[in-house]
Amino acid sequence: MRPAPANAGNPVPEASRYLRYRWFIISLAILLNMTISIYQYSWSLFASNIQEEFGWSLPAVSLTFTIFQLANFSQPFSGAIADARGPKGVGIASALLVGLGFILSSQASAPWQLWICFGLGGIGVGALAGLAGAAGIKWFPDKRGLASGLTAFGYGSGTAIFNLIIQAFLGVYGVRPTFIYTGLLMLAILLPAVLFFQYPPAAWTPAPTNPSPEPSRVFRDYTPGEMLRTPQWFLIYFSFTFTISTILIFAAQMKMIAREFGIPQSHFDLLLILFPLGNGISRIFGGVVSDRIGRERTMVIFYVLLGLSVFTLISFGANPVVFVILVFLCGLLGGSPFAIYAAVIGDYYGAKYATTNYGVTQTSKAWAGLISGWLCGVLVALTGSYRLPLFIIAACTLAAGVLSHPRLLKPPRRK
């Protein structure tokens, strides 16, 4: 049930209640993201086993991941509905799609059937990720970087809990039963959570205690159409696409990359925990740092280091210890865009249309999924190595760091 409107006659207790209540909502947002992250950050486990059990080609299997990311194009539309009518109805429908996507995938007997089922789940994942991200923007205008980092932490780190369980199930039961069990688990978690999920009242703002060092710099709320007419958004979109391609290529292909570099199973099992943990910590750390020193400066530092880490991996990744350290470092740096850009969209374009605006911006995940999924699979099939796609992503990530410099990326000017 939505909390009652603020009591004008007694504003302080009401405001205090909202300040406490918003932490419950952010906890739900983290739980939602932890659960739906299975689609993205456990995919490499399923992909490897699908190849072995079904004998499908790498490009065909990799295209599944790309279609999942393309299905995230649903996010602007679901976000618009949530902004206008509230998040609960969108949340229930999306939770059902997420669970059914995995359950129906268990029945796929050809690649095209898996593409459809995984894409169906991707529609739900995109919508729920949008709701969770918008919760941080709407409930925490005073701590936007921290809140965005916390919600994104759930998406980045959730599979640290699930990956070893999923790998064990795949080894014992195979792909099809594991799809079913995982889908049922997601339904059991998501449906109760979305029933309690909500946005704050339109007129609610937190008391100005302990304000963020990086306050919102927006002068008005931009509609999605107005946002798309600003040049800043295109810099954000390009940078978002390539910086998250690094995270997604490991999400989609980490098991196969480890196999090419000759990494022992014991080291890979360690990464099943370390990579999602680093990915999750990156989102909190990046959000907090961006509150302190500014979004743009944080992006420059993180993206340059991320690109250099991938270049180093290409050259020295054959050493198992170096491989583990560098992939963990890529997670520790590469998860930050999901928190920073959620905060940037709120800073630049306001909170009123935040679900829709961030949903439009997150369609960049579709192009990142195309790069890290299908295109990567094609390049590997042509060259026999993952080094070329990793090189391309590293170079573009360095370019994103340059484009994020405060001299180039600035809030829209006041009209």
C-alpha positions in Angstrom: 0.0 0.0 0.0 1.3 3.5 -0.9 2.1 5.6 2.2 -0.3 8.4 2.9 0.4 11.9 1.5 2.6 14.1 3.7 0.7 15.7 6.5 1.0 19.4 6.1 0.1 20.0 9.7 2.9 17.8 11.1 5.6 17.6 8.3 8.6 16.5 10.4 7.3 13.1 11.6 5.9 12.4 8.2 9.2 13.3 6.5 11.1 11.2 9.0 8.9 8.2 8.3 9.6 8.5 4.6 13.3 8.8 5.2 13.2 5.4 7.0 10.7 3.8 4.5 12.9 4.5 1.5 15.6 2.2 2.8 13.0 -0.6 2.8 12.3 0.2 -0.9 15.9 0.3 -1.8 16.3 -3.1 -0.2 13.6 -4.5 -2.4 15.3 -2.9 -5.4 18.5 -4.7 -4.5 16.7 -8.0 -4.1 15.0 -7.6 -7.5 18.3 -6.9 -9.2 20.1 -9.7 -7.5 17.5 -12.2 -8.8 17.2 -11.0 -12.4 21.0 -10.8 -12.8 21.0 -14.5 -13.3 19.9 -13.9 -16.9 23.0 -11.9 -17.6 25.8 -13.0 -15.2 25.1 -16.7 -15.1 24.6 -17.0 -18.9 28.2 -18.1 -19.6 27.6 -21.3 -17.5 24.4 -22.1 -19.5 26.1 -21.2 -22.8 29.0 -23.6 -22.3 26.7 -26.5 -21.3 24.2 -25.8 -24.2 27.1 -26.1 -26.7 28.2 -29.4 -25.2 24.8 -31.0 -24.7 23.0 -29.7 -27.8 25.9 -29.4 -30.2 24.9 -25.9 -31.3 27.5 -23.5 -32.8 29.0 -20.7 -30.8 27.5 -17.9 -32.9 24.0 -19.4 -32.6 24.4 -19.8 -28.8 25.9 -16.3 -28.5 23.0 -14.8 -30.4 20.8 -15.8 -27.5 22.6 -13.3 -25.2 22.4 -10.6 -27.8 18.6 -11.1 -28.2 18.2 -11.0 -24.4 19.9 -7.6 -24.5 17.9 -6.4 -27.4 14.7 -7.3 -25.5 15.8 -4.6 -22.9 14.4 -2.1 -25.5 11.2 -2.7 -23.6 12.5 -0.6 -20.7 11.5 2.9 -22.0 7.9 1.7 -22.6 7.5 -0.1 -19.3 9.2 2.9 -17.6 6.7 5.3 -19.1 3.8 3.2 -17.8 5.5 3.0 -14.3 6.0 6.8 -14.3 2.4 7.4 -15.2 0.6 4.7 -13.2 3.0 3.4 -10.6 5.4 0.4 -10.6 3.3 -2.4 -9.2 1.4 -3.6 -12.3 4.5 -3.4 -14.4 6.4 -5.2 -11.7 4.0 -8.2 -11.5 3.8 -8.7 -15.2 7.6 -8.4 -15.5 8.3 -10.9 -12.7 6.1 -13.4 -14.5 8.0 -12.9 -17.8 11.3 -13.4 -16.0 10.3 -16.7 -14.5 8.5 -18.0 -17.6 11.4 -17.1 -19.8 13.7 -19.6 -18.0 11.0 -22.3 -17.6 10.0 -22.1 -21.3 13.7 -22.2 -22.3 13.9 -25.7 -20.9 11.7 -26.9 -23.7 13.8 -25.4 -26.6 14.9 -27.9 -29.2 16.4 -25.5 -31.7 18.3 -22.2 -31.3 15.4 -20.0 -32.5 13.2 -21.3 -29.8 15.8 -20.5 -27.1 16.1 -17.0 -28.6 12.4 -16.4 -28.3 12.1 -17.7 -24.7 15.2 -15.8 -23.5 14.0 -12.7 -25.2 10.7 -13.0 -23.4 12.5 -13.1 -20.1 14.7 -10.2 -21.3 11.6 -8.0 -21.6 10.8 -8.7 -17.9 14.4 -8.2 -16.8 14.7 -4.8 -18.6 11.5 -3.6 -17.0 12.4 -4.7 -13.5 15.9 -3.3 -13.8 14.3 0.0 -14.8 12.0 0.0 -11.8 14.9 -0.7 -9.4 17.1 2.0 -10.9 14.4 4.6 -10.8 13.8 3.8 -7.2 17.2 5.2 -6.3 16.7 8.3 -8.4 13.2 9.1 -7.1 13.7 8.2 -3.4 17.2 9.5 -2.9 17.7 12.9 -4.7 20.0 13.8 -1.9 22.2 10.7 -2.2 21.7 9.8 -5.8 25.1 8.3 -6.5 25.0 6.1 -3.4 21.4 4.9 -4.0 22.1 4.2 -7.7 25.2 2.3 -6.6 23.3 0.2 -4.1 20.6 -0.9 -6.5 23.1 -1.6 -9.2 25.2 -3.6 -6.7 22.3 -6.1 -6.6 22.5 -6.6 -10.3 26.2 -6.9 -10.4 26.7 -9.1 -7.3 23.7 -11.3 -7.2 25.2 -14.2 -9.0 28.0 -14.5 -6.5 25.2 -16.4 -4.5 23.7 -18.2 -7.4 26.6 -19.2 -9.8 28.1 -22.1 -7.8 24.7 -23.5 -7.2 23.8 -23.2 -10.9 27.0 -24.8 -12.0 26.5 -27.7 -9.6 22.9 -28.2 -10.9 24.1 -28.1 -14.5 26.7 -30.8 -13.6 24.2 -33.0 -11.9 20.9 -32.5 -13.8 21.9 -30.9 -17.1 20.6 -27.8 -18.9 16.8 -28.4 -19.1 16.0 -29.2 -15.4 18.3 -26.4 -14.3 16.4 -23.9 -16.5 13.1 -25.0 -14.7 14.5 -24.9 -11.2 16.1 -21.5 -11.7 12.9 -20.1 -13.2 10.8 -21.3 -10.3 13.3 -19.8 -7.8 13.1 -16.4 -9.5 9.3 -16.5 -9.4 9.3 -17.3 -5.7 11.6 -14.3 -5.0 10.3 -11.7 -7.4 6.5 -11.9 -7.1 6.4 -11.2 -3.3 8.9 -8.4 -3.7 7.1 -6.5 -6.4 3.9 -6.5 -4.4 5.5 -4.1 -1.9 7.4 -2.0 -4.4 6.4 1.6 -5.0 7.6 5.1 -5.8 7.4 8.1 -3.4 4.6 10.7 -3.6 5.1 13.2 -6.3 5.6 16.2 -3.9 7.9 14.4 -1.5 11.5 15.5 -1.0 13.9 14.6 1.8 15.0 17.0 4.5 18.2 18.8 3.5 20.4 17.1 6.1 23.8 15.8 5.1 23.3 16.8 1.4 25.3 15.1 -1.2 28.5 16.9 -2.3 27.3 16.2 -5.9 23.8 17.7 -5.8 21.4 17.5 -8.7 22.3 20.1 -11.3 19.1 19.9 -13.3 17.1 23.1 -13.7 13.9 21.4 -14.8 12.5 17.9 -15.6 13.2 16.9 -19.2 10.8 14.6 -21.1 12.4 11.8 -23.1 12.0 13.7 -26.3 13.7 16.8 -24.8 16.5 14.6 -23.4 17.1 13.1 -26.9 17.6 16.6 -28.3 20.6 17.3 -26.1 24.1 16.5 -27.4 25.2 15.3 -23.9 22.9 12.3 -24.2 24.7 11.0 -27.3 28.0 11.1 -25.5 26.4 9.3 -22.6 24.9 6.7 -24.9 28.1 5.9 -26.8 30.2 5.7 -23.6 27.6 3.6 -21.8 27.5 1.1 -24.7 31.2 0.4 -24.8 32.1 0.6 -21.2 29.5 -2.0 -20.3 30.6 -4.2 -23.2 33.5 -5.2 -21.1 31.3 -6.5 -18.3 29.0 -8.2 -20.7 31.7 -10.0 -22.7 32.8 -11.7 -19.4 29.2 -12.3 -18.5 28.5 -14.0 -21.8 31.8 -15.6 -22.6 33.9 -15.9 -19.4 34.0 -19.7 -19.4 35.1 -19.9 -23.0 37.7 -17.1 -22.5 39.1 -18.9 -19.5 39.3 -22.1 -21.6 41.2 -20.3 -24.4 43.7 -18.9 -21.9 44.2 -22.3 -20.3 42.8 -21.4 -16.9 42.4 -24.3 -14.4 38.9 -25.1 -13.1 39.9 -24.1 -9.6 40.8 -20.6 -10.7 37.6 -20.3 -12.8 35.5 -21.4 -9.8 37.1 -18.6 -7.8 36.1 -16.1 -10.5 32.4 -17.3 -10.3 32.4 -15.6 -6.9 35.0 -12.8 -7.3 33.8 -11.4 -10.6 30.2 -10.7 -9.6 31.4 -9.4 -6.2 33.8 -7.0 -7.9 31.1 -6.0 -10.3 28.7 -5.3 -7.5 31.2 -3.4 -5.3 32.1 -1.3 -8.3 28.6 0.0 -8.5 28.6 1.2 -4.9 32.1 2.5 -5.0 31.6 4.3 -8.3 28.4 5.9 -7.1 29.9 7.1 -3.8 33.1 8.4 -5.5 31.0 10.2 -8.1 29.1 11.9 -5.2 32.4 13.1 -3.9 34.5 14.2 -6.9 31.8 14.5 -9.6 30.3 12.0 -12.1 32.5 13.1 -15.0 35.9 12.8 -13.2 34.9 9.5 -11.8 34.1 8.1 -15.3 37.4 9.3 -16.7 39.4 7.5 -14.0 37.4 4.3 -14.0 37.1 3.9 -17.8 40.8 4.6 -18.5 41.8 2.0 -15.9 39.3 -0.4 -17.3 40.6 -0.2 -20.8 44.1 -0.6 -19.7 43.1 -3.7 -17.6 41.7 -5.4 -20.7 44.8 -4.6 -22.8 46.9 -6.1 -20.0 44.7 -9.2 -19.9 45.2 -9.8 -23.6 49.0 -9.8 -23.2 49.5 -11.5 -19.8 46.2 -13.4 -19.2 47.8 -16.9 -19.8 49.1 -16.8 -16.2 46.1 -18.1 -14.1 46.8 -15.8 -11.2 47.1 -12.8 -13.4 43.9 -13.8 -15.3 41.9 -14.0 -12.0 43.3 -10.7 -10.8 42.6 -8.8 -14.1 39.1 -10.2 -14.6 38.3 -9.3 -11.0 39.7 -5.8 -11.7 37.5 -5.5 -14.8 34.5 -6.3 -12.7 35.7 -3.9 -10.0 35.9 -1.1 -12.6 33.3 -2.1 -15.2 30.2 -2.3 -13.1 30.4 1.4 -12.2 28.6 2.8 -15.4 25.3 1.2 -14.2 25.4 3.3 -11.1 27.0 6.5 -12.4 24.8 6.8 -15.5 21.6 6.3 -13.4 22.8 9.2 -11.3 23.9 11.3 -14.3 20.4 11.0 -15.9 18.8 12.2 -12.7 21.4 15.0 -12.4 21.1 16.2 -16.0 17.4 15.6 -16.7 15.5 15.4 -13.4 13.6 12.8 -11.5 10.0 13.2 -12.8 10.6 11.1 -16.0 13.6 9.2 -14.6 12.2 5.7 -15.2 11.6 6.4 -18.8 14.7 8.5 -19.4 17.0 5.9 -17.8 15.1 3.2 -19.7 15.9 5.0 -23.0 19.5 5.3 -22.0 19.8 1.7 -21.0 18.8 0.5 -24.4 22.6 0.9 -25.0 22.8 -2.5 -23.3 21.2 -3.9 -26.5 24.1 -2.7 -28.6 26.6 -3.8 -25.9 25.0 -7.2 -26.0 25.3 -7.3 -29.8 29.0 -6.6 -29.5 29.7 -8.9 -26.6 27.4 -11.7 -27.8 26.8 -12.2 -31.5 29.6 -10.1 -32.9 32.1 -11.6 -30.4 31.0 -15.1 -31.4 31.4 -14.3 -35.1 34.9 -12.8 -34.6 36.0 -15.8 -32.6 34.6 -18.1 -35.2 36.7 -16.2 -37.9 39.9 -15.8 -35.9 39.8 -18.6 -33.4 40.5 -16.3 -30.5 38.9 -13.8 -28.1 41.8 -11.4 -28.3 40.4 -9.3 -31.2 37.0 -8.6 -29.6 38.7 -7.9 -26.3 41.1 -5.4 -28.1 38.2 -3.6 -29.8 36.3 -3.2 -26.5 39.4 -2.0 -24.7 40.1 0.7 -27.3 36.5 1.9 -27.3 36.5 2.0 -23.5 39.6 4.3 -23.5 37.8 6.5 -26.0 34.7 6.6 -23.6 37.0 7.8 -20.8 38.3 10.7 -23.0 34.7 11.7 -24.0 33.6 11.7 -20.4 36.1 14.5 -19.4 34.3 17.5 -17.7 35.4 19.7 -20.6 33.4 17.6 -23.0 30.5 16.2 -20.9 28.5 18.9 -19.1 24.9 19.3 -17.9 22.5 20.9 -20.3 22.5 24.6 -20.2 19.6 26.4 -18.6 17.2 27.9 -21.0 
